[in-house]
Amino acid sequence: MQFCISLVLVFFAYLQHTEKKKRWVSLYVENRIGVLARISGMMSGKSYNISSITVGVTEDPTVSRMTIGLSSDDATFEQIKKQLNRCVEVIKLNDITDAPTHMKEILFVKIHECSEFEKGEIFRISQVFGAKAIDYGINSVLLESVNTEGRNNDLIALLTRKFDHVEDVRGGIVAIESISMIDR
């Protein structure tokens, strides 16, 4: 009996280490042509699926910062970090998965074929979610939301439940290490 309990505990410990979870890395890379292609090519060549990637030039015009989101288990994530560190274009890699960070995603949502009454409801919903109406027409509204991924997911879920013609475009997540607080 004691052996069975020990075996079950070992199995659950194994599952915890093989469980896929959302991971985040921040890379400082050389700002040169083809760097994004080489890094994403290395990831796809190893069958790692990127769920979010953003790139932007830093305060130093020769350096760009990438924020990459993916889902993996512990062992695979360690392998990914090692392979990214081997890339000559990578200047610095930060694993920000468990670090206190500020993360935001830009989202555009267009609601088509809505009445004047429905537009009022859209404007009320946008206020609650901190989104802005940035354009509108006779029967459509365009919203912009710069929010956490979860908050944007909630906004899309509500809009698609309430309205029939919803189109969304997501820009990927940017993240920076926090000075004093967590914002996820």
C-alpha positions as CSV (number, residue, x, y, z in Angstrom):
1,M,0.0,0.0,0.0
2,Q,2.8,2.4,0.9
3,F,4.5,1.7,-2.4
4,C,1.3,2.5,-4.3
5,I,0.9,5.9,-2.5
6,S,4.6,6.7,-3.3
7,L,4.1,5.7,-6.9
8,V,1.0,8.0,-7.2
9,L,2.9,10.9,-5.6
10,V,5.8,10.4,-8.0
11,F,3.4,10.3,-11.0
12,F,1.7,13.6,-9.9
13,A,5.1,15.2,-9.4
14,Y,6.0,14.1,-13.0
15,L,2.7,15.6,-14.3
16,Q,3.4,18.9,-12.7
17,H,6.8,19.1,-14.5
18,T,5.3,18.0,-17.9
19,E,2.2,20.3,-17.6
20,K,2.1,22.9,-20.3
21,K,1.7,26.4,-19.2
22,K,2.0,29.9,-20.7
23,R,5.6,31.1,-20.8
24,W,7.2,34.4,-21.6
25,V,10.6,35.5,-22.7
26,S,12.0,38.9,-23.4
27,L,14.9,39.1,-25.8
28,Y,17.2,41.9,-26.7
29,V,18.4,41.2,-30.2
30,E,20.5,43.0,-32.8
31,N,18.3,45.3,-34.9
32,R,19.1,43.8,-38.3
33,I,17.3,42.4,-41.3
34,G,16.3,38.8,-40.9
35,V,16.7,38.4,-37.1
36,L,13.0,37.9,-36.6
37,A,12.9,35.4,-39.4
38,R,15.9,33.4,-37.9
39,I,14.4,33.3,-34.4
40,S,10.9,32.4,-35.6
41,G,12.4,29.9,-38.0
42,M,14.4,28.2,-35.3
43,M,11.2,28.0,-33.2
44,S,9.2,26.5,-36.0
45,G,12.0,24.2,-37.0
46,K,11.9,22.6,-33.5
47,S,8.0,22.5,-33.6
48,Y,7.6,25.1,-30.9
49,N,4.4,27.1,-31.3
50,I,4.6,30.8,-30.7
51,S,1.3,32.2,-29.4
52,S,2.4,35.9,-29.3
53,I,5.4,37.7,-30.6
54,T,6.1,41.5,-30.7
55,V,9.2,43.3,-31.7
56,G,10.2,46.9,-31.4
57,V,13.3,49.1,-31.5
58,T,14.6,50.1,-28.1
59,E,16.1,53.4,-27.0
60,D,19.3,52.1,-28.7
61,P,18.5,52.0,-32.5
62,T,20.9,49.0,-32.9
63,V,18.9,46.9,-30.5
64,S,15.3,45.5,-30.7
65,R,13.3,43.9,-27.9
66,M,11.1,40.9,-28.6
67,T,8.4,39.6,-26.3
68,I,7.6,36.0,-27.1
69,G,4.7,34.0,-25.6
70,L,4.3,30.3,-25.9
71,S,2.9,27.2,-24.1
72,S,5.3,24.5,-23.0
73,D,6.3,22.2,-20.2
74,D,9.3,22.9,-18.0
75,A,11.8,20.7,-19.9
76,T,10.8,22.1,-23.3
77,F,11.0,25.7,-22.1
78,E,14.5,25.2,-20.8
79,Q,15.5,23.8,-24.2
80,I,13.9,26.8,-25.9
81,K,15.8,29.2,-23.7
82,K,19.1,27.4,-24.4
83,Q,18.5,27.4,-28.2
84,L,17.6,31.1,-28.1
85,N,20.7,31.9,-26.2
86,R,22.8,30.2,-28.8
87,C,21.5,32.5,-31.5
88,V,24.3,35.0,-32.3
89,E,21.8,37.8,-32.7
90,V,20.5,37.4,-29.2
91,I,22.1,39.9,-26.8
92,K,20.2,39.1,-23.7
93,L,17.3,36.7,-22.8
94,N,15.0,37.2,-19.8
95,D,12.6,34.6,-18.6
96,I,9.7,36.8,-17.4
97,T,7.2,33.9,-16.9
98,D,7.0,34.3,-13.2
99,A,8.5,37.8,-12.9
100,P,6.4,40.7,-11.8
101,T,5.6,42.4,-15.2
102,H,3.3,44.8,-16.9
103,M,1.7,43.1,-19.9
104,K,-0.6,44.7,-22.4
105,E,-2.1,43.7,-25.8
106,I,-3.6,46.0,-28.4
107,L,-6.9,44.9,-29.8
108,F,-9.2,46.3,-32.4
109,V,-12.8,45.2,-32.5
110,K,-15.2,46.1,-35.3
111,I,-18.9,45.5,-34.8
112,H,-20.8,45.5,-38.1
113,E,-24.5,45.8,-38.8
114,C,-25.5,47.4,-35.5
115,S,-28.5,49.7,-34.8
116,E,-28.4,53.0,-32.9
117,F,-29.6,51.2,-29.8
118,E,-26.9,48.6,-30.1
119,K,-24.3,51.4,-30.6
120,G,-25.3,52.7,-27.2
121,E,-24.8,49.3,-25.7
122,I,-21.4,49.0,-27.4
123,F,-20.3,52.4,-26.0
124,R,-21.4,51.3,-22.5
125,I,-19.5,48.1,-22.8
126,S,-16.4,49.9,-24.1
127,Q,-16.4,52.2,-21.1
128,V,-16.5,49.3,-18.6
129,F,-13.6,47.6,-20.3
130,G,-11.6,50.8,-20.8
131,A,-11.8,50.5,-24.6
132,K,-12.1,53.5,-26.8
133,A,-14.5,54.0,-29.8
134,I,-12.0,55.3,-32.4
135,D,-14.3,55.2,-35.5
136,Y,-17.9,54.6,-36.4
137,G,-20.2,54.7,-39.3
138,I,-23.9,54.4,-40.0
139,N,-24.1,50.8,-38.9
140,S,-20.7,49.9,-37.4
141,V,-18.3,50.8,-34.6
142,L,-14.6,50.3,-34.2
143,L,-13.1,49.9,-30.7
144,E,-9.5,50.0,-29.5
145,S,-8.5,48.3,-26.3
146,V,-5.0,48.3,-24.8
147,N,-5.4,45.9,-22.0
148,T,-4.3,42.6,-20.5
149,E,-4.8,39.5,-22.7
150,G,-7.5,38.2,-20.3
151,R,-9.4,41.5,-20.2
152,N,-9.4,41.6,-24.0
153,N,-10.6,38.0,-24.1
154,D,-13.5,39.0,-21.8
155,L,-14.3,41.9,-24.0
156,I,-14.4,39.8,-27.2
157,A,-16.4,37.1,-25.5
158,L,-19.1,39.6,-24.4
159,L,-19.3,41.3,-27.7
160,T,-19.6,38.1,-29.7
161,R,-22.4,36.9,-27.3
162,K,-24.3,40.1,-27.8
163,F,-23.7,40.9,-31.4
164,D,-23.7,38.8,-34.6
165,H,-21.0,40.5,-36.7
166,V,-17.8,41.0,-34.7
167,E,-14.3,41.2,-36.2
168,D,-11.2,41.4,-34.1
169,V,-7.5,42.0,-34.7
170,R,-5.0,41.4,-32.0
171,G,-1.5,42.9,-32.0
172,G,0.4,40.7,-29.6
173,I,1.6,41.3,-26.1
174,V,4.3,43.7,-25.0
175,A,5.8,43.3,-21.5
176,I,8.2,45.0,-19.2
177,E,9.5,44.0,-15.8
178,S,7.7,45.7,-13.0
179,I,9.3,48.1,-10.7
180,S,7.0,47.5,-7.7
181,M,3.9,45.5,-8.7
182,I,2.4,42.7,-10.7
183,D,-0.1,43.5,-13.5
184,R,-1.1,40.3,-15.4
